[in-house]
Amino acid sequence: MATKSSSIQTFTVPGLSAQESTTVVSALQDRLFAYTDLHLVLKHVHWNVVGPNFIGVHEMLDPQVDVVRGYADAVAERIATMGGTPVGTPGALVDARSWDDYDIGKDTAQAHLGALDLVYSGVIEDNRSAIDVVGEVDPVTEDLLIGQTGELEQFHWFIRAHLENAGGHLATEGATTEQEAADAARGSRRTTRKATKAARKKS
């Protein structure tokens, strides 16, 4: 969902038209909302992860929080550089976002990692769409988003490495919601299927 600035843009960087700048600023504002949401979700998981793998996941996430928070700052400053007004208020984020709130509370490392697999997938897919949009008019912003997306893909790999088996399959394969992914990663879905099969045999 594109978000319009609350103020009129009176200037932009040299070489871009007002219309081109508006297109880029709109795409960047969406990324600003996504990054703000992502670093808060990562911190939420950092606080609420439990279980045998607690410390490894707890400590893995804080550097990701810091980097993503830095992305939000870089994107906001790019918006301002182009004459736009970056919007960073919580109410605006909630009104503009196209995704649901992260709803996993205190849970095991595997459950949170399963949910984060889908979170990262969504952010990266939207980043790639934004790269396509801005790349048509502004290679400087395109370069900014390409660099950020590459590092996000590496963070996503860190998450997925915990969910992958020796055959290269993810525990979250086929999950379409964060709750489904969390259940699959902790093994709940597998347990439920076994219980269902056992019940069928008894009947």
C-alpha positions as CSV (number, residue, x, y, z in Angstrom):
1,M,0.0,0.0,0.0
2,A,1.5,3.3,-1.1
3,T,1.5,6.1,1.5
4,K,1.4,9.7,0.6
5,S,3.4,12.3,2.5
6,S,1.4,14.6,4.8
7,S,3.1,17.6,3.3
8,I,3.6,18.9,-0.2
9,Q,6.9,18.1,-1.8
10,T,8.5,21.3,-3.0
11,F,11.9,20.0,-4.2
12,T,13.7,16.8,-5.1
13,V,17.2,15.7,-6.0
14,P,18.7,17.0,-9.2
15,G,17.9,14.9,-12.3
16,L,14.5,13.6,-11.1
17,S,11.2,15.0,-12.0
18,A,8.6,15.7,-9.3
19,Q,6.5,12.7,-10.5
20,E,9.5,10.4,-10.4
21,S,10.5,11.6,-6.9
22,T,6.9,11.0,-5.7
23,T,7.1,7.5,-7.0
24,V,10.4,6.8,-5.2
25,V,9.3,8.5,-2.0
26,S,6.1,6.4,-1.9
27,A,8.0,3.2,-2.3
28,L,10.5,4.2,0.3
29,Q,7.8,5.1,2.8
30,D,6.4,1.6,2.5
31,R,9.9,0.2,3.2
32,L,10.2,2.6,6.2
33,F,7.0,1.1,7.7
34,A,8.2,-2.4,6.9
35,Y,11.6,-1.9,8.5
36,T,10.1,-0.2,11.6
37,D,7.7,-3.1,12.0
38,L,10.5,-5.7,11.4
39,H,12.9,-4.4,14.0
40,L,10.2,-4.3,16.6
41,V,9.1,-7.9,15.8
42,L,12.7,-9.1,16.0
43,K,13.1,-7.4,19.4
44,H,9.8,-8.9,20.5
45,V,11.1,-12.4,19.6
46,H,14.4,-11.6,21.4
47,W,12.4,-10.9,24.6
48,N,10.0,-13.9,24.3
49,V,12.0,-16.8,23.0
50,V,12.4,-19.7,25.5
51,G,13.6,-23.3,25.5
52,P,16.9,-25.2,24.9
53,N,18.1,-22.9,22.1
54,F,17.2,-19.7,23.9
55,I,20.6,-18.1,24.2
56,G,21.7,-18.7,20.6
57,V,18.5,-17.2,19.1
58,H,18.3,-14.5,21.7
59,E,21.9,-13.3,20.9
60,M,21.5,-13.9,17.1
61,L,18.6,-11.5,16.8
62,D,20.0,-8.3,18.5
63,P,22.5,-7.6,15.7
64,Q,19.7,-8.0,13.2
65,V,17.6,-5.5,15.2
66,D,20.3,-3.0,15.1
67,V,20.9,-3.4,11.3
68,V,17.2,-3.2,10.4
69,R,16.8,-0.1,12.7
70,G,19.7,1.4,10.7
71,Y,17.8,0.6,7.5
72,A,14.8,2.5,8.7
73,D,17.0,5.5,9.4
74,A,18.7,5.3,6.0
75,V,15.4,5.1,4.2
76,A,13.9,7.9,6.2
77,E,16.9,10.2,5.5
78,R,16.6,9.3,1.8
79,I,13.0,10.4,1.8
80,A,14.0,13.7,3.4
81,T,16.9,14.1,0.9
82,M,14.4,13.8,-1.9
83,G,12.1,16.5,-0.4
84,G,9.6,14.2,1.1
85,T,8.5,13.8,4.7
86,P,9.2,10.5,6.3
87,V,6.4,9.2,8.5
88,G,7.5,7.2,11.5
89,T,4.5,7.3,13.9
90,P,3.0,4.0,15.1
91,G,-0.6,5.0,14.1
92,A,0.4,5.7,10.6
93,L,2.3,2.4,10.4
94,V,-0.7,0.4,11.6
95,D,-3.1,2.3,9.2
96,A,-0.8,1.7,6.2
97,R,0.5,-1.8,6.6
98,S,-0.9,-4.6,4.5
99,W,0.2,-7.4,6.9
100,D,-1.2,-8.6,10.2
101,D,0.4,-8.0,13.6
102,Y,2.9,-10.7,14.7
103,D,0.9,-12.8,17.2
104,I,3.4,-15.3,18.6
105,G,4.0,-14.6,22.3
106,K,6.3,-16.5,24.7
107,D,7.3,-19.7,22.8
108,T,10.2,-21.9,21.8
109,A,13.1,-20.9,19.7
110,Q,11.9,-23.2,16.9
111,A,8.3,-21.8,16.9
112,H,9.6,-18.2,16.7
113,L,12.1,-19.1,14.0
114,G,9.3,-20.7,12.0
115,A,7.2,-17.6,12.2
116,L,10.2,-15.4,11.3
117,D,10.8,-17.4,8.2
118,L,7.5,-16.0,6.9
119,V,8.1,-12.5,8.2
120,Y,11.4,-12.3,6.4
121,S,9.9,-13.8,3.2
122,G,7.3,-11.1,3.1
123,V,9.7,-8.2,3.7
124,I,12.2,-9.5,1.1
125,E,9.5,-10.1,-1.5
126,D,8.2,-6.5,-1.0
127,N,11.7,-5.1,-1.1
128,R,12.3,-6.8,-4.5
129,S,9.0,-5.3,-5.8
130,A,10.2,-1.8,-4.5
131,I,13.6,-2.3,-6.3
132,D,11.7,-2.9,-9.5
133,V,9.7,0.3,-9.1
134,V,12.5,2.6,-8.1
135,G,15.0,1.0,-10.5
136,E,13.1,2.5,-13.4
137,V,13.7,6.1,-12.3
138,D,16.4,6.3,-9.6
139,P,19.5,4.0,-9.5
140,V,20.7,5.7,-6.3
141,T,17.7,4.5,-4.3
142,E,17.7,1.2,-6.2
143,D,21.3,0.7,-5.0
144,L,20.3,1.5,-1.4
145,L,17.5,-1.1,-1.5
146,I,19.6,-3.7,-3.2
147,G,22.3,-3.6,-0.5
148,Q,19.7,-3.8,2.2
149,T,17.9,-6.7,0.6
150,G,21.0,-8.7,0.2
151,E,21.8,-8.4,3.9
152,L,18.2,-9.3,4.8
153,E,18.5,-12.4,2.6
154,Q,21.5,-13.4,4.6
155,F,19.6,-12.9,7.9
156,H,16.8,-15.0,6.4
157,W,19.4,-17.7,5.7
158,F,20.4,-17.6,9.4
159,I,16.8,-18.2,10.4
160,R,16.2,-20.9,7.8
161,A,19.4,-22.8,8.8
162,H,17.6,-23.7,12.0
163,L,14.6,-25.0,10.1
164,E,16.3,-27.0,7.4
165,N,16.9,-30.8,7.5
166,A,19.8,-32.6,5.9
167,G,17.7,-33.1,2.7
168,G,17.3,-29.4,2.3
169,H,13.6,-29.2,3.2
170,L,12.3,-26.5,5.6
171,A,10.1,-27.5,8.5
172,T,7.8,-24.5,7.5
173,E,7.3,-25.8,4.0
174,G,3.7,-25.2,2.9
175,A,2.8,-22.9,5.9
176,T,0.9,-19.8,4.9
177,T,0.5,-18.1,8.2
178,E,3.0,-17.3,11.0
179,Q,1.0,-19.5,13.4
180,E,1.1,-22.4,11.0
181,A,4.8,-21.9,10.5
182,A,5.4,-21.8,14.2
183,D,3.4,-25.0,14.8
184,A,5.2,-26.8,12.0
185,A,8.7,-25.7,13.2
186,R,8.0,-26.9,16.8
187,G,6.6,-30.1,15.4
188,S,3.0,-29.6,16.5
189,R,1.7,-30.2,13.0
190,R,3.6,-33.5,12.7
191,T,2.3,-34.6,16.1
192,T,-1.2,-33.7,15.2
193,R,-1.0,-35.7,12.0
194,K,0.3,-38.7,13.9
195,A,-2.5,-38.4,16.5
196,T,-5.1,-38.2,13.7
197,K,-3.7,-41.3,12.0
198,A,-3.7,-43.2,15.3
199,A,-7.3,-42.2,15.9
200,R,-8.3,-43.4,12.5
201,K,-6.6,-46.8,13.0
202,K,-8.5,-47.3,16.3
203,S,-11.8,-46.5,14.7
